[in-house]
Every structure is written in structure tokens, then in C-alpha cells.
Amino acid sequence: MTTFNTLTLSHPSPGVLMAELNRPHRLNAITFEMFDEFHALQRVAEADDTVRVLVLTGAGRAFCAGLDLDQAALLPEMPAAQMLRGQTSWADAVAGFRRLGKPVIAAVNGAAAGAGMGLALAADIRIASTAAKFNAAFVRIGLSGGDVGTSWLLPRLVGLGRAYEILLTGRFVLADEAAAIGLVTDVTTSENLLPRALEIATMICQNSPVGMALTKQIVQQNVDAPSLEAAIALENRTQVLATRTHDMVEALQAFREKRAPEFRGY
């Protein structure tokens, strides 16, 4: 059984795995250990067929304040090759949530800064409390604004010009603005944040795990499709695969019998 020190895992409702970043005394700042535990969390979620949706949130008043500055202070002294190996693994720990074959919801309860913002961007759905705020803090500590996938993900959510402005100023984007520019899909009260996340997760859990995995794959791949025709060609192949699954047959049978389908994920 995998043991976690920086994350707290729970199952708040059937099909939902919640992972809470649990370093509230440091505003859930990411350590090298937490990056390793992101990798482990993804393996756990992927391997468990009872998990259909993963929800990420933070303990206390922050979602994630980015890389812990005590850890950041070690970076200039690392040999370049060691730093590159680390950077590759750390970035992959965040990008891995996009590759996960199950939907990921980020319930952003407070500040999401630097790599914390990148973590939120890597989720498939982002909702925020009114206390949430986002900033790409990298430039403020002498780093490039491109880290853990932020330079690729942010422009696809808010547009290139706005992404430049956010990345180059390092300013905070508050919850209402985040919703207005498409950074998050929903803003609610702090008290209602997790219930809202679970409401969305429960709706998703009612669908076919195969269908959800294929949908996540096709949307991610077709964001950068070279043409409509190329996107449709990939969709066509995906639909052929879906019709070969038990879940497709079960859904049609359940519709005829006027009952809820019993999806198995294959």
C-alpha cells in the first residue's frame, strides 16, 4: 500500500478519489517529496478501477503556493545534469495529471502560485472559491515563466496575448477575472467549493469510464489537430473503438429497459 506524507487521500463519494495537498503551514508549497507523491498518486488512481474521477484541492487557506522556497534555494547549487533530471521529473509529475485516463478536477480554494498554478492548469476542470487567486510567480524569483507546462497550457485557456500579460507581469488573477477569461469554469463560496466539486464529479461518474477516457484523449489530441479533417479522422477511429466495448452495449440495453446502465469500464 502506498503511503503519502504530503497528500491526504479520501473517498468522499462513490467513484471519487480526493487528494488534498497537506502542508498548510507552508501554504501547501511543493517539495521534491510532493512531486514524487504526485507520480505515486497518478499510479494509484490509474490502477484502481473504482476510481472514476480525481479531485485535487489544498488544506487550509491555499491551494498551492508553488515550489517551497527552501527547496528552490537548492537549485542554483545543483550540477546542470542533475537539475535537468530533476526538472524533467518534476514537470512530468504535473503533466501526468493530463495523461491520467480519468477526469481530474482542481478545486482551487486559495492561492495557486507558480507550480501551484501549473498544477491547476493541468486539471481537466477547474473551479474556484471566491478566495482563489492565480499567478505565475516564476519571473518574480528570477525564473522563466515557462515551467511545468504553464507556457503551453495557459495560452490555450486564455489566449496568447492575455497569457503573455499574466506570465510577464507575475500579477495575481482573482477568482472573478479567472472565470471571465476562461481560466476556471465556476466560482463559488469557500463553503460550497468541495460540495460543488463533488457535484460535478458525481455527474461525471455516471458516465462510461471508457467513454470518459476516450473523450479526454481526443480533446487533448485535437486541440492541436492540423485541420478539421484530421480531427474528424481521429474521432472516427475513437468511435469505432468505443462501439467495441461492453459499456456501449450496456448503455443501449439500459436505455431500452429504462434503467441506469451498469458500466464496467471496458
Secondary structure, DSSP 4 states (H G I P E B T S, - for coil): ----SSEEEEEEETTEEEEEE--GGGTT-B-HHHHHHHHHHHHHHHH-TT--EEEEEESTTEEE-SB-HHHHTTGGGS-HHHHHHHHHHHHHHHHHHHHSSS-EEEEE-SEEETHHHHHHHHSSEEEEETT-EEE-GGGGGT--S--TTHHHHHHHHH-HHHHHHHHHH---EEHHHHHHTTS-SEEE-TTTHHHHHHHHHHHHHTS-HHHHHHHHHHHHHHTT-SSHHHHHHHHHHHHHHHTTSHHHHHHHHHHHTTS-------
